[in-house]
Amino acid sequence: MSKVAFQTLGCKVNSYESEGMLELFKKKGYESVDFKEKSDIYVINTCTVTNTGDAKSRQMIRRARKRNPNSIIAVVGCYAQIASAAVADIDGVDIVIGTQNKNKIVEYVEDYLKNKQQIIDVHDVMKLKSFEDLNIASFENRTRAFMKIQDGCNNFCTFCIIPYARGAIRSRDKEDVIRQAQELVDKGFVEIVLTGIHTAGYGIDLEDYSFYDLLKDLTNKVKGLKRLRISSIEMSQVTPDIINLMAHSSIIVDHLHIPIQSGNDKILKKMARHYTTSEFEEKLNKLKEALPNLSVTTDVIVGFPGETEEDFESTYQWIKKNHFNQLHVFPYSARTGTPAARMPYQIPGDIKKKRVKRLLQLSDSLKAEFASWQIGKYLDVLFEEEKDGYKIGHASNYLKVKVRDQDIILNQIYSIHIKEQNGVDLIGERNEKNQ
């Protein structure tokens, strides 16, 4: 039996697509092994968000070749899309597939075995009109299932290369989304996470069907679905209808990841983010009013070209005032081919490092404070693992909860009375009345 090993770099969409490709290999009788092991086939699913992502992709290709010089190496994904010629020229690369036609990977491997001719399949993503489906029926060692519902992005932020790697927004057929969701629930998954390159952009390319309509259909039509999570949403896509649906749904969780990128209007404009801090804040307050226990996490880029100390300080204070539960902080990294990489006043690395550190410290204190607000409350927790005598899981607002209770069954949701906090983790006990 031939062995296949995957190395996935980058986002949740890449993780989803790697699972889909792995499933295709398994259906053909291939054995899945760890990337660190000797394998007959290595698949590197690449990321190109930053120049560093490109370098990491090249490093993984070299590692695979070193582990087994006779293996077949397939390089797929965003870096393969953006720099297909450079990837094809790397010693040992046999197959190059961009961000489309990943469903042909097994066919290409078997074709290469016969003909020993390098295969390159990279198309102009700007011309793509339809969603490419990689259906997944199971996820290895997970209690929650990721489900890709769209591809592409129409935003063209000045720091981002992804629209050039993924193309315009393409939404998955609604009936297919409902069918796969039901299939996942029937397989025992309690929680489904909707994901995509621009997840809540779903429906922009469809007639009379929106992301809100999809959320409504998933909560009403999928029998047995306990939890629905949105991996990320832009504030412009948080409509009154979605706020109302979340407020009244027992299935859609009270956690949203809403990227802000900067808390300074001058920088937001340079990023081409198409909103102001006041517009963002107004909607955020409406969300918190409708969902009092809502956890909001966000992405922040620091050290964007031209960001002064005053600009950074205003971002810091704005984030602190609006009490995001957790920050994902990134130092700005110039990505070749984007407008921001050509902007003047690039910020030195040591300054970016200091700003990242300050925001991460703020994130820790905001997260600990939000956790402290949960003490005394009853939270619904999906338990996922057992460690050091604790059953551990995530509340619907995505805080980690630990309980010493051997009767708790993993992959089930329990009402937990929160008693104390340990750093940012919560300690609780089962609410016997509601089980």
Buried (B, 14 or more C-beta within 10 A) or exposed (E): EBBBBBBBBBBBBBBBBBBBBBBBBBEEEBEBBEBEEEBBBBBBBBBBBBBEBBEBBBEBBEBBBEBBEEBBBBBBBBBBBBBBEBBBEBEBBBBBBBBBBBBBBBEBBEBBEEEEEEBBBBBEBEEBEEBBEBBBEBBEEBBBBBBBBBBBBEBEBBBBBBBBBBBBBBBBEBEEBBBBBBBBBEEEBBBBBBBBBBBBBBBBBBEEBBBBBBBBBBBEEBEEBBBBBBBBBBBBBBBEBBBEBBBEBEBBBBBBBBBBBBBBBBBBBBBBBEBEBEBBBEBBEEBBEBBEBBBBBBBBBBBBBBBEEEBBBBBBEBBBEBEBBBBBBBBBBBBEBBBBBEBEEBBEEEBBEBBBEBBEEBBBEBBEEBBEBBBEBBBBBBBBEEEEEBBBBBBBBBBBBBBEBEEBEEBBBBBBBBEEBEEBBBBBEBBEEEE
